[in-house]
């Protein structure tokens, strides 16, 4: 019952998403990671963004290691 698509999408309980799809123009696989954060005040935005960027870099490093690309 699902539409056909050349991608895999995973969503975690906290709202983070990982989407994996082939490139349409090159022989490679693309990974997209979306992380979710919450800032209730303007001054909380930059620290929340920095925290999520750190998490994203850690996940990228772990994925590269798991795929034996680093």
KOLTISE-886399 format. One line per field, with one value per atom (N, C-alpha, C): chain; x, y, z; residue number from 1. Coordinates in nm, 2 decimals. Example, Ala and Ser with C-alpha at 12.3 -4.5 7.8 and 13.67 -1.06 7.14 Angstrom:
BEGIN
ch = (A	A	A	A	A	A)
xx = (1.32	1.23	1.32	1.28	1.37	1.29)
yy = (-0.57	-0.45	-0.33	-0.22	-0.11	0.00)
zz = (0.78	0.78	0.78	0.71	0.71	0.79)
i = (1	1	1	2	2	2)
//
This chain:
BEGIN
ch = (A	A	A	A	A	A	A	A	A	A	A	A	A	A	A	A	A	A	A	A	A	A	A	A	A	A	A	A	A	A	A	A	A	A	A	A	A	A	A	A	A	A	A	A	A	A	A	A	A	A	A	A	A	A	A	A	A	A	A	A	A	A	A	A	A	A	A	A	A	A	A	A	A	A	A	A	A	A	A	A	A	A	A	A	A	A	A	A	A	A	A	A	A	A	A	A	A	A	A	A	A	A	A	A	A	A	A	A	A	A	A	A	A	A	A	A	A	A	A	A	A	A	A	A	A	A	A	A	A	A	A	A	A	A	A	A	A	A	A	A	A	A	A	A	A	A	A	A	A	A	A	A	A	A	A	A	A	A	A	A	A	A	A	A	A	A	A	A	A	A	A	A	A	A	A	A	A	A	A	A	A	A	A	A	A	A	A	A	A	A	A	A	A	A	A	A	A	A	A	A	A	A	A	A	A	A	A	A	A	A)
xx = (0.08	0.00	0.08	0.22	0.30	0.34	0.36	0.41	0.55	0.59	0.73	0.82	0.94	1.03	1.17	1.27	1.41	1.47	1.41	1.47	1.42	1.50	1.46	1.46	1.36	1.34	1.32	1.39	1.38	1.35	1.26	1.23	1.24	1.31	1.32	1.21	1.20	1.09	1.10	1.23	1.24	1.22	1.18	1.16	1.27	1.39	1.50	1.47	1.52	1.50	1.63	1.64	1.75	1.69	1.73	1.68	1.80	1.79	1.90	1.84	1.91	1.86	1.98	1.96	2.07	2.07	2.19	2.19	2.13	2.06	2.00	2.09	2.22	2.31	2.45	2.47	2.61	2.60	2.70	2.69	2.73	2.64	2.67	2.54	2.55	2.43	2.44	2.32	2.32	2.24	2.30	2.24	2.19	2.07	2.02	1.98	2.03	2.00	1.93	1.82	1.75	1.73	1.78	1.77	1.68	1.61	1.51	1.56	1.54	1.58	1.47	1.47	1.37	1.44	1.40	1.45	1.32	1.30	1.18	1.21	1.34	1.38	1.48	1.48	1.57	1.72	1.76	1.90	1.93	1.83	1.85	1.88	1.85	1.86	2.01	2.10	2.24	2.30	2.28	2.33	2.26	2.13	2.06	2.12	2.14	2.19	2.33	2.42	2.55	2.55	2.46	2.45	2.40	2.31	2.26	2.37	2.44	2.55	2.66	2.69	2.78	2.73	2.60	2.54	2.55	2.52	2.52	2.66	2.76	2.90	2.94	2.90	2.92	2.86	2.73	2.66	2.72	2.77	2.84	2.97	3.04	3.17	3.14	3.04	3.00	2.95	2.88	2.83	2.94	3.03	3.15	3.24	3.25	3.33	3.26	3.13	3.05	3.06	3.05	3.06	3.20	3.30	3.44	3.49	3.44	3.47	3.57	3.60	3.69	3.79)
yy = (-0.12	0.00	0.13	0.12	0.24	0.27	0.40	0.44	0.39	0.36	0.32	0.44	0.43	0.54	0.48	0.54	0.50	0.56	0.54	0.59	0.51	0.52	0.46	0.58	0.58	0.69	0.63	0.67	0.62	0.74	0.73	0.83	0.78	0.85	0.81	0.87	0.82	0.87	1.02	1.07	1.21	1.31	1.25	1.33	1.33	1.28	1.29	1.19	1.23	1.15	1.12	1.00	0.97	0.92	0.99	0.95	0.91	0.80	0.74	0.72	0.78	0.76	0.76	0.70	0.71	0.85	0.89	1.02	1.00	1.10	1.09	1.11	1.17	1.20	1.14	1.08	1.02	0.88	0.80	0.67	0.67	0.73	0.74	0.74	0.71	0.71	0.84	0.90	1.03	1.00	1.05	1.04	1.18	1.19	1.32	1.29	1.37	1.36	1.49	1.47	1.59	1.56	1.66	1.65	1.75	1.72	1.81	1.86	1.99	2.06	2.15	2.19	2.29	2.40	2.52	2.64	2.73	2.75	2.83	2.98	3.01	3.16	3.18	3.30	3.34	3.31	3.33	3.31	3.16	3.07	2.93	2.87	2.95	2.90	2.86	2.95	2.91	2.80	2.79	2.67	2.54	2.55	2.43	2.39	2.48	2.45	2.39	2.45	2.40	2.25	2.22	2.09	1.99	2.03	1.94	1.92	2.03	2.01	1.92	1.92	1.83	1.68	1.66	1.53	1.48	1.57	1.54	1.50	1.57	1.53	1.40	1.37	1.24	1.13	1.15	1.05	1.03	1.13	1.12	1.04	1.07	1.00	0.85	0.82	0.68	0.61	0.67	0.61	0.59	0.68	0.67	0.55	0.54	0.43	0.29	0.29	0.17	0.12	0.22	0.19	0.17	0.18	0.17	0.27	0.39	0.50	0.60	0.58	0.67	0.59)
zz = (0.00	0.00	0.00	0.01	0.01	-0.13	-0.15	-0.29	-0.31	-0.43	-0.46	-0.46	-0.40	-0.39	-0.37	-0.43	-0.41	-0.29	-0.17	-0.05	0.07	0.17	0.30	0.40	0.49	0.59	0.72	0.82	0.96	1.05	1.14	1.24	1.38	1.46	1.60	1.69	1.81	1.90	1.93	1.93	1.96	1.84	1.72	1.60	1.50	1.54	1.44	1.33	1.21	1.09	1.01	0.96	0.87	0.74	0.63	0.50	0.42	0.35	0.26	0.12	0.02	-0.12	-0.21	-0.33	-0.43	-0.49	-0.54	-0.61	-0.75	-0.80	-0.93	-1.04	-1.01	-1.12	-1.10	-0.99	-0.96	-0.90	-0.92	-0.86	-0.71	-0.63	-0.48	-0.40	-0.28	-0.19	-0.10	-0.08	0.00	0.13	0.23	0.37	0.41	0.46	0.52	0.66	0.75	0.89	0.94	1.00	1.06	1.21	1.28	1.43	1.48	1.59	1.65	1.78	1.80	1.93	1.97	2.09	2.14	2.21	2.18	2.24	2.28	2.41	2.45	2.45	2.45	2.45	2.34	2.30	2.19	2.22	2.34	2.39	2.39	2.39	2.39	2.25	2.15	2.01	1.97	2.00	1.96	2.03	2.17	2.24	2.19	2.16	2.11	1.98	1.89	1.76	1.77	1.86	1.87	1.93	2.02	2.07	1.96	1.88	1.77	1.67	1.64	1.54	1.59	1.72	1.78	1.77	1.80	1.79	1.65	1.55	1.41	1.37	1.41	1.37	1.43	1.55	1.61	1.54	1.50	1.42	1.29	1.22	1.09	1.11	1.21	1.23	1.26	1.34	1.37	1.24	1.16	1.03	0.94	0.92	0.83	0.88	1.01	1.07	1.04	1.06	1.04	0.90	0.81	0.66	0.61	0.70	0.67	0.57	0.58	0.49	0.56	0.68	0.76	0.83)
i = (1	1	1	2	2	2	3	3	3	4	4	4	5	5	5	6	6	6	7	7	7	8	8	8	9	9	9	10	10	10	11	11	11	12	12	12	13	13	13	14	14	14	15	15	15	16	16	16	17	17	17	18	18	18	19	19	19	20	20	20	21	21	21	22	22	22	23	23	23	24	24	24	25	25	25	26	26	26	27	27	27	28	28	28	29	29	29	30	30	30	31	31	31	32	32	32	33	33	33	34	34	34	35	35	35	36	36	36	37	37	37	38	38	38	39	39	39	40	40	40	41	41	41	42	42	42	43	43	43	44	44	44	45	45	45	46	46	46	47	47	47	48	48	48	49	49	49	50	50	50	51	51	51	52	52	52	53	53	53	54	54	54	55	55	55	56	56	56	57	57	57	58	58	58	59	59	59	60	60	60	61	61	61	62	62	62	63	63	63	64	64	64	65	65	65	66	66	66	67	67	67	68	68	68	69	69	69	70	70	70)
//
